[in-house]
């Protein structure tokens, strides 16, 4: 298994959810598992833009992360129903995260698909990744609804 998929419905519009990605200060507040904080060094939220941050773990450790936004499709584009963000993580472990925001009857469905380059790495860290992705969506939901 190299892919981890989850989704969440948030009682807010696609525009409201996308705004939590589009704003570096807001994203720094919610990005990562429970208890993590972030320092962003670069945040070019556009297709091809760089994203460099230090994540500060609650019990020590400050992993450095470098990514590129492979695709940023904001709400309102004629060819997009909702919005989409694709992040290519360039630091270890290597993965591609595809986040889709789609209109639902009650707000927005956030679909989160994380595909690791190395299936063995994914298998080894699955017990961390699966709850971490859920916590990330918990934090996104809290940020959007506050």
KEKE-3310 file (N, C-alpha, C; in steps of 0.2 Angstrom, whole numbers, plus 5000, padded with zeros to 4 digits):
npx = (5004:5003:4996:4986:4970:4957:4942:4932:4918:4915:4905:4905:4907:4916:4924:4927:4933:4944:4951:4957:4968:4974:4980:4994:4997:4985:4986:4997:4993:4985:4991:4997:4999:4990:4995:5006:5016:5020:5033:5034:5045:5045:5031:5023:5009:5004:5003:5017:5024:5035:5036:5042:5045:5046:5042:5036:5037:5026:5033:5046:5059:5061:5056:5061:5054:5051:5042:5033:5020:5012:5000:4988:4972:4960:4944:4930:4936:4933:4934:4934:4926:4923:4938:4956:4971:4988:5001:5018:5029:5045:5055:5061:5049:5046:5032:5015:5002:4986:4973:4956:4942:4925:4909:4895:4879:4878:4889:4906:4915:4930:4943:4956:4971:4985:5000:5013:5030:5038:5033:5036:5041:5029:5021:5028:5026:5013:5005:5007:5004:4990:4982:4988:4984:4970:4970:4975:4964:4955:4960:4960:4946:4942:4949:4942:4929:4930)
npy = (4994:5010:5022:5033:5037:5048:5057:5072:5080:5097:5110:5122:5134:5130:5141:5146:5136:5134:5146:5144:5137:5146:5157:5160:5162:5157:5144:5139:5138:5127:5116:5100:5086:5084:5096:5100:5114:5127:5135:5145:5147:5149:5152:5150:5151:5145:5137:5128:5134:5136:5129:5130:5124:5123:5111:5110:5099:5093:5086:5089:5090:5096:5094:5098:5104:5103:5107:5107:5116:5108:5110:5122:5125:5136:5140:5143:5143:5140:5127:5119:5111:5115:5115:5112:5106:5101:5094:5092:5083:5086:5083:5069:5058:5055:5060:5063:5074:5075:5086:5088:5099:5099:5104:5101:5095:5100:5109:5107:5094:5088:5079:5069:5063:5054:5049:5039:5038:5027:5011:5002:5011:5018:5008:5005:5017:5019:5018:5030:5039:5038:5041:5054:5061:5062:5070:5081:5085:5087:5098:5107:5108:5114:5127:5132:5133:5142)
npz = (5000:4995:4995:5004:5008:5012:5018:5021:5026:5027:5034:5026:5012:4997:4993:5006:5012:5004:5006:5018:5014:5005:5012:5020:5034:5040:5035:5041:5054:5054:5048:5048:5060:5076:5088:5082:5077:5065:5055:5042:5028:5015:5004:4991:4985:4972:4955:4953:4962:4977:4993:5009:5025:5042:5053:5069:5081:5095:5105:5104:5091:5075:5060:5044:5029:5012:4998:4982:4975:4964:4957:4958:4958:4960:4967:4956:4943:4926:4921:4932:4945:4959:4969:4968:4974:4972:4980:4980:4989:4993:5002:5012:5019:5002:4993:4985:4987:4984:4985:4985:4983:4984:4980:4991:4997:5010:5011:5009:5002:5007:4999:5002:4996:4998:4991:4992:4986:4988:4992:5002:5012:5014:5020:5031:5039:5040:5051:5057:5048:5044:5056:5057:5045:5047:5059:5053:5045:5055:5061:5050:5048:5060:5059:5047:5052:5063)
capx = (5000:5007:4991:4981:4964:4952:4938:4929:4913:4915:4899:4907:4908:4922:4928:4929:4938:4950:4954:4962:4974:4977:4983:5000:4996:4980:4988:5002:4989:4981:4994:5000:4995:4988:5000:5012:5016:5024:5036:5034:5050:5043:5024:5021:5003:5002:5005:5024:5027:5038:5033:5047:5043:5049:5036:5038:5033:5025:5037:5053:5060:5059:5057:5061:5050:5051:5037:5031:5013:5011:4994:4983:4966:4956:4937:4928:4939:4928:4935:4935:4920:4926:4945:4961:4978:4992:5007:5023:5034:5052:5059:5059:5047:5043:5025:5011:4996:4981:4967:4950:4937:4919:4903:4891:4873:4879:4895:4912:4919:4938:4946:4964:4974:4992:5003:5020:5034:5040:5027:5039:5041:5022:5019:5031:5024:5005:5002:5008:5001:4983:4979:4990:4980:4963:4971:4976:4958:4952:4963:4957:4939:4942:4951:4937:4923:4930)
capy = (5000:5017:5027:5034:5041:5050:5063:5075:5086:5103:5114:5129:5134:5129:5147:5147:5130:5136:5152:5141:5135:5151:5161:5157:5163:5152:5137:5138:5137:5121:5111:5095:5083:5088:5098:5103:5121:5128:5141:5145:5151:5151:5150:5153:5147:5145:5131:5128:5138:5133:5129:5127:5125:5119:5109:5110:5093:5095:5083:5089:5088:5101:5092:5103:5101:5107:5105:5112:5116:5106:5112:5126:5127:5140:5140:5148:5142:5137:5120:5116:5110:5116:5118:5107:5108:5095:5096:5087:5084:5085:5080:5063:5054:5057:5059:5068:5074:5078:5088:5091:5102:5098:5106:5096:5098:5104:5112:5105:5088:5088:5073:5069:5057:5054:5043:5039:5035:5020:5007:5000:5017:5019:5002:5006:5023:5019:5019:5037:5043:5037:5046:5061:5064:5063:5075:5087:5087:5090:5105:5111:5110:5119:5133:5135:5135:5147)
capz = (5000:4995:4995:5009:5006:5017:5016:5026:5024:5031:5033:5023:5005:4994:4994:5013:5014:5000:5009:5023:5011:5001:5017:5023:5041:5042:5034:5046:5060:5054:5044:5052:5065:5082:5092:5078:5074:5059:5053:5034:5026:5008:5003:4985:4983:4964:4952:4952:4968:4982:5000:5013:5031:5048:5057:5076:5085:5102:5110:5101:5084:5070:5053:5038:5024:5006:4993:4977:4973:4957:4954:4962:4954:4964:4965:4951:4936:4922:4920:4939:4949:4966:4969:4969:4976:4972:4983:4979:4995:4990:5007:5014:5014:4996:4991:4981:4990:4980:4989:4980:4987:4980:4983:4993:4999:5016:5012:5005:5003:5006:4998:5003:4993:4998:4987:4993:4980:4990:4995:5009:5017:5016:5024:5038:5042:5039:5058:5059:5042:5044:5061:5056:5040:5050:5063:5049:5043:5061:5062:5044:5049:5065:5056:5043:5056:5068)
cpx = (5004:5003:4987:4976:4959:4948:4935:4924:4914:4909:4901:4907:4915:4927:4931:4934:4945:4954:4959:4968:4978:4981:4988:4999:4990:4982:4993:4999:4987:4985:4998:4996:4994:4994:5006:5010:5020:5027:5037:5040:5049:5036:5022:5015:5001:5005:5013:5028:5030:5035:5039:5045:5046:5043:5039:5034:5032:5029:5045:5054:5057:5060:5057:5058:5050:5046:5036:5024:5013:5005:4990:4977:4961:4948:4935:4931:4933:4928:4936:4928:4923:4933:4950:4968:4982:4999:5012:5029:5041:5057:5057:5054:5044:5036:5021:5005:4991:4975:4962:4945:4931:4913:4898:4884:4874:4886:4901:4914:4926:4940:4953:4967:4982:4995:5010:5024:5036:5035:5030:5039:5033:5019:5022:5028:5016:5002:5003:5004:4993:4980:4981:4986:4973:4964:4972:4969:4954:4954:4960:4950:4938:4944:4946:4931:4924:4928)
cpy = (5006:5023:5027:5039:5042:5056:5066:5080:5091:5108:5121:5128:5132:5135:5148:5142:5132:5142:5150:5139:5141:5156:5158:5157:5158:5145:5135:5136:5130:5115:5106:5092:5087:5090:5101:5111:5122:5135:5141:5150:5153:5148:5153:5149:5148:5139:5132:5132:5134:5134:5126:5129:5121:5117:5108:5104:5095:5092:5083:5087:5094:5099:5098:5100:5106:5103:5110:5111:5114:5109:5116:5128:5130:5139:5145:5147:5138:5130:5116:5116:5110:5119:5111:5110:5101:5098:5090:5088:5081:5082:5073:5063:5057:5055:5064:5068:5078:5080:5091:5093:5102:5100:5100:5099:5102:5108:5110:5098:5089:5081:5073:5063:5058:5048:5044:5035:5028:5016:5004:5005:5018:5014:5003:5012:5024:5021:5026:5041:5043:5042:5053:5065:5066:5069:5082:5089:5090:5097:5110:5113:5115:5126:5136:5137:5140:5154)
cpz = (5000:4995:5001:5007:5011:5014:5022:5023:5029:5029:5032:5016:5003:4994:5001:5015:5010:5003:5015:5020:5008:5006:5021:5031:5044:5041:5039:5053:5060:5051:5049:5057:5071:5086:5089:5077:5068:5058:5045:5032:5018:5007:4997:4982:4976:4961:4950:4958:4973:4989:5004:5020:5036:5052:5064:5080:5092:5107:5108:5094:5080:5063:5048:5033:5018:5001:4988:4976:4965:4953:4959:4957:4959:4962:4960:4944:4932:4921:4927:4942:4956:4966:4970:4970:4976:4975:4982:4984:4992:4995:5008:5019:5008:4994:4987:4985:4986:4985:4984:4985:4982:4984:4985:4995:5005:5017:5006:5007:5002:5005:4998:5001:4993:4996:4988:4987:4982:4994:5002:5014:5019:5021:5031:5042:5042:5046:5060:5054:5043:5049:5060:5051:5043:5055:5059:5047:5049:5061:5056:5046:5055:5063:5052:5047:5061:5066)
residu = (UNK:UNK:UNK:UNK:UNK:UNK:UNK:UNK:UNK:UNK:UNK:UNK:UNK:UNK:UNK:UNK:UNK:UNK:UNK:UNK:UNK:UNK:UNK:UNK:UNK:UNK:UNK:UNK:UNK:UNK:UNK:UNK:UNK:UNK:UNK:UNK:UNK:UNK:UNK:UNK:UNK:UNK:UNK:UNK:UNK:UNK:UNK:UNK:UNK:UNK:UNK:UNK:UNK:UNK:UNK:UNK:UNK:UNK:UNK:UNK:UNK:UNK:UNK:UNK:UNK:UNK:UNK:UNK:UNK:UNK:UNK:UNK:UNK:UNK:UNK:UNK:UNK:UNK:UNK:UNK:UNK:UNK:UNK:UNK:UNK:UNK:UNK:UNK:UNK:UNK:UNK:UNK:UNK:UNK:UNK:UNK:UNK:UNK:UNK:UNK:UNK:UNK:UNK:UNK:UNK:UNK:UNK:UNK:UNK:UNK:UNK:UNK:UNK:UNK:UNK:UNK:UNK:UNK:UNK:UNK:UNK:UNK:UNK:UNK:UNK:UNK:UNK:UNK:UNK:UNK:UNK:UNK:UNK:UNK:UNK:UNK:UNK:UNK:UNK:UNK:UNK:UNK:UNK:UNK:UNK:UNK)
# end
